[in-house]
């Protein structure tokens, strides 16, 4: 009996870039433009910090998780361009082209029926940050928002979220 071995093809460069971008945005809540403008010198792998240049030229430091650092390190390894997510020509990628690559990756992964964009990942980061116990003031700083009102628009929590937090924090619910 002949045994058939199936080799998984290596992802093409655009898929690897889309994956790295998605992981980084989900991990940090960065804006897509901040991600695409990030220079190698802005990445502090050892301390897990990224220096971002946000809207209006404002700079901020954002932490990255151990897993996010791993994804970023794998992406940057072997590349020498000053821009972290540079094109083959060493220039800043065009967002529209990246979004097209990102949507192709999403359809290959079977993600359908939801809005699938880089901004959706940023909103997902914000909601999960609050759901997992983060406070809105730190979230505001992570997202680079100048007002709390802007941050509030990102976090549309469901009733179940509110009930879960209430059950955990209620004085009466703890039997006191």
Secondary structure by P-SEA (a helix, b strand, c coil): cbbbbbbcccccaaaaaaaaaaaaaaaccccaaaaaaccccccccccbbbbbbccccbbbbbbbcaaaaaaaaaaaccccccccccccccccccaaaaaaaaaaaaaaaccccccccaaaaaaaaaaaaaaacccaaaaaaaaccccaaaaaaaccccaaaaaaaaaacccccccc
